[in-house]
Amino acid sequence: MIITIDGPAGSGKSTTARGVARYLDGQYLDTGAMYRAITLGVLRNSPGSTDSTDAVSVAADSVIELGHLDDGSQWIKLNGEDVSLAIREPLVNENVSWVSAVPEVRTAMVTLQREIGARVSETNGFLVAEGRDMGTVVFTDAELKIYLTADVAVRASRRGQDLVAQGHGVSQSEVAESLVKRDRLDSDREIDPLRPADDAVMVDTSNLTADQVISNIAEMACGR
C-alpha cells in the first residue's frame, strides 16, 4: 500500500509519516528533503541566485541517495555527502519554494519518487510518502491519501521549536511570516500547486497529539 501525506509546512507531516511507517513496518519517504537537497546545491554553487537555470543544472548534475536509520528516520546524501542536517538550515527554508517550482526540477524529483514507489510495491510493502503533491501528482493511485492542516500559530510554534533544537534563534513571528509566505508560494505556483487531492482525508492536527494523528491514520490504513 502507498499512503500519501500532504500539507503545508509545520502541519506535522514528517512526524506523522515517520510514525505511520514505523507502525506499519513500512518505508518512510520525505520528498521535501529531495527538493531541499537541490536547493542546498544551488545555494552552494550560486549563492544568492534565483535563476531557474542554476536549479536545472544542479538537478541534472546531482546524485541523490536516500536511506533510513534504525529509528525509521530518513537520511539523504547529495553527491555522496550526508546533508540531512544541512538541508534544514533557515537559508534553505527561504529558497526551497522557488527551486521546487522549477518544472525541470520537479520532473527529475517526481521520476525518482515514482521509482522508489515502484520498488516498494514490488515487495508488497508499505510506503508512506510525505510532501506537497504526493496525492495529487506523484502517487495519484495511492490507496490512502491524507492532507494535514493546522492553525498557522500552531505550525509556527512547531517549526520554531525545531529550529531552536537545531541551534537557530528565531522568533515565532518570524517563523509565522515565513510559513505564510511559503504557503502562498506553494499554493500559487503554476506547476503542481499545494492542494488536497479530491479523494484525500482532511486531518486538522491543531489540537491533536502526534500519537493521536499517527494512530488514526494507521487505523485507516489497516481498514483498507
C-alpha positions as CSV (number, residue, x, y, z in Angstrom):
1,M,0.0,0.0,0.0
2,I,1.1,3.5,-0.8
3,I,0.0,6.2,1.7
4,T,0.4,9.8,0.8
5,I,0.6,12.6,3.4
6,D,0.5,16.1,2.1
7,G,0.1,19.5,3.7
8,P,1.8,22.8,4.4
9,A,5.0,23.3,6.5
10,G,4.5,22.7,10.2
11,S,1.3,20.6,9.8
12,G,3.1,17.6,11.2
13,K,3.8,15.7,8.0
14,S,7.3,14.4,8.9
15,T,6.4,13.2,12.4
16,T,3.2,11.6,11.2
17,A,4.7,9.9,8.2
18,R,7.6,8.5,10.2
19,G,5.2,7.3,12.9
20,V,2.8,5.6,10.5
21,A,5.7,4.0,8.6
22,R,7.0,2.5,11.9
23,Y,3.5,1.4,12.9
24,L,3.0,-0.5,9.6
25,D,6.7,-1.6,9.4
26,G,6.9,0.3,6.1
27,Q,9.2,2.7,4.4
28,Y,9.1,6.5,5.0
29,L,9.8,8.9,2.1
30,D,10.4,12.5,2.8
31,T,10.1,14.0,-0.7
32,G,10.6,17.6,0.6
33,A,14.1,16.6,1.6
34,M,14.9,15.9,-2.1
35,Y,13.9,19.5,-3.1
36,R,15.8,20.8,-0.1
37,A,18.9,18.9,-1.3
38,I,18.7,20.5,-4.7
39,T,18.2,23.9,-3.1
40,L,21.3,23.4,-0.9
41,G,23.2,22.6,-4.1
42,V,22.0,25.8,-5.7
43,L,23.0,27.9,-2.7
44,R,26.4,26.4,-2.7
45,N,27.0,26.7,-6.4
46,S,25.4,30.1,-7.0
47,P,25.0,32.0,-3.7
48,G,22.1,34.5,-3.9
49,S,20.9,33.2,-7.2
50,T,17.2,32.8,-8.0
51,D,17.8,31.8,-11.6
52,S,15.9,28.7,-12.6
53,T,18.8,27.6,-14.9
54,D,21.0,27.2,-11.9
55,A,18.4,24.9,-10.3
56,V,18.0,22.9,-13.5
57,S,21.8,22.5,-13.7
58,V,22.1,21.3,-10.1
59,A,19.2,18.8,-10.6
60,A,20.7,17.4,-13.7
61,D,24.2,17.0,-12.3
62,S,23.4,15.8,-8.8
63,V,23.1,12.3,-7.4
64,I,20.5,12.0,-4.6
65,E,20.6,8.9,-2.3
66,L,18.1,8.1,0.4
67,G,18.3,5.7,3.3
68,H,16.9,5.1,6.7
69,L,18.3,4.9,10.3
70,D,17.3,2.3,12.9
71,D,14.6,4.7,14.2
72,G,13.0,4.9,10.8
73,S,14.1,8.5,10.1
74,Q,15.5,9.2,6.6
75,W,19.0,10.3,5.7
76,I,19.8,12.0,2.4
77,K,23.0,12.3,0.5
78,L,23.8,14.9,-2.2
79,N,26.7,13.7,-4.4
80,G,27.9,11.3,-1.7
81,E,27.7,13.9,1.2
82,D,25.2,13.4,4.0
83,V,23.2,16.6,4.0
84,S,20.4,15.5,6.4
85,L,21.1,18.4,8.8
86,A,22.4,21.0,6.3
87,I,19.1,20.9,4.3
88,R,17.2,22.1,7.4
89,E,19.1,25.4,7.6
90,P,17.0,28.6,7.5
91,L,18.5,29.8,4.3
92,V,17.3,26.5,2.6
93,N,13.8,27.2,4.1
94,E,13.8,30.6,2.5
95,N,14.7,29.3,-1.0
96,V,13.2,25.9,-1.4
97,S,9.9,27.2,-2.7
98,W,11.3,28.8,-5.8
99,V,13.6,25.9,-6.5
100,S,10.8,23.4,-6.2
101,A,8.7,25.4,-8.6
102,V,11.1,24.9,-11.5
103,P,9.4,22.4,-13.8
104,E,12.6,20.6,-14.7
105,V,13.5,20.1,-11.1
106,R,10.0,18.8,-10.3
107,T,10.2,16.4,-13.3
108,A,13.5,15.0,-12.1
109,M,12.3,14.6,-8.5
110,V,9.0,13.1,-9.4
111,T,10.7,10.5,-11.6
112,L,12.9,9.5,-8.7
113,Q,10.0,9.4,-6.2
114,R,8.0,7.1,-8.5
115,E,11.0,4.8,-8.9
116,I,11.1,4.4,-5.1
117,G,7.4,3.8,-5.0
118,A,7.7,1.1,-7.7
119,R,10.5,-0.7,-5.8
120,V,8.4,-0.8,-2.6
121,S,5.3,-2.0,-4.5
122,E,7.3,-4.9,-6.0
123,T,8.0,-6.1,-2.4
124,N,4.3,-5.7,-1.4
125,G,5.4,-3.4,1.4
126,F,4.1,-0.1,2.7
127,L,5.3,3.3,1.5
128,V,4.4,6.4,3.5
129,A,5.3,9.4,1.3
130,E,5.1,12.9,2.6
131,G,5.3,16.1,0.6
132,R,3.1,18.7,-1.1
133,D,1.9,16.9,-4.2
134,M,2.1,13.2,-3.3
135,G,-1.6,12.6,-3.7
136,T,-2.3,15.0,-6.5
137,V,0.7,14.3,-8.8
138,V,3.2,11.7,-7.8
139,F,1.0,8.8,-6.5
140,T,-2.4,9.6,-7.8
141,D,-3.5,5.9,-7.4
142,A,-2.4,5.7,-3.7
143,E,-4.8,3.6,-1.7
144,L,-4.9,6.2,1.2
145,K,-4.4,9.9,0.8
146,I,-4.1,12.2,3.8
147,Y,-4.0,16.0,3.8
148,L,-2.8,17.5,7.1
149,T,-3.7,21.1,8.2
150,A,-3.1,23.1,11.3
151,D,-3.6,26.7,12.5
152,V,-0.7,29.0,11.5
153,A,0.2,29.8,15.1
154,V,0.4,26.1,15.9
155,R,2.6,25.4,12.9
156,A,4.8,28.4,13.7
157,S,5.3,27.1,17.2
158,R,6.2,23.6,16.0
159,R,8.6,24.9,13.3
160,G,10.2,27.3,15.8
161,Q,10.8,24.5,18.3
162,D,12.5,22.5,15.6
163,L,14.8,25.4,14.6
164,V,15.7,26.1,18.2
165,A,16.6,22.5,18.7
166,Q,18.9,22.8,15.7
167,G,20.6,25.8,17.3
168,H,18.9,28.6,15.4
169,G,17.5,31.5,17.4
170,V,14.3,32.8,15.7
171,S,11.1,34.5,16.9
172,Q,7.7,32.9,16.4
173,S,6.6,35.9,14.5
174,E,9.4,35.5,12.0
175,V,8.6,31.8,11.6
176,A,4.9,32.5,11.1
177,E,5.7,35.1,8.5
178,S,8.0,32.7,6.7
179,L,5.3,30.0,6.8
180,V,2.6,32.2,5.4
181,K,4.9,33.3,2.6
182,R,5.8,29.7,1.7
183,D,2.1,28.7,1.9
184,R,1.4,31.4,-0.7
185,L,4.2,30.4,-3.0
186,D,3.5,26.7,-2.8
187,S,-0.3,27.2,-3.3
188,D,0.0,29.7,-6.1
189,R,2.7,28.1,-8.3
190,E,1.6,27.0,-11.7
191,I,3.2,23.6,-11.6
192,D,1.8,21.1,-9.1
193,P,0.5,23.6,-6.5
194,L,-0.1,22.6,-2.9
195,R,-3.7,21.5,-2.5
196,P,-5.6,18.4,-1.2
197,A,-6.4,15.6,-3.6
198,D,-10.1,15.3,-4.3
199,D,-10.2,12.0,-2.5
200,A,-7.9,13.0,0.4
201,V,-8.9,12.6,4.0
202,M,-8.6,16.0,5.7
203,V,-7.0,15.9,9.2
204,D,-6.6,19.1,11.3
205,T,-3.7,18.4,13.7
206,S,-4.0,21.7,15.7
207,N,-5.5,20.1,18.8
208,L,-4.2,16.6,18.4
209,T,-1.1,15.0,19.7
210,A,1.3,13.3,17.3
211,D,0.4,9.9,18.7
212,Q,-3.3,10.5,18.1
213,V,-2.7,11.5,14.5
214,I,-0.4,8.6,13.8
215,S,-2.8,6.0,15.3
216,N,-5.8,7.5,13.5
217,I,-4.1,7.2,10.1
218,A,-2.6,3.8,10.8
219,E,-6.1,2.6,11.7
220,M,-7.4,4.0,8.4
221,A,-4.7,2.1,6.5
222,C,-5.4,-1.2,8.3
223,G,-9.1,-0.8,7.5
224,R,-8.4,-0.5,3.7
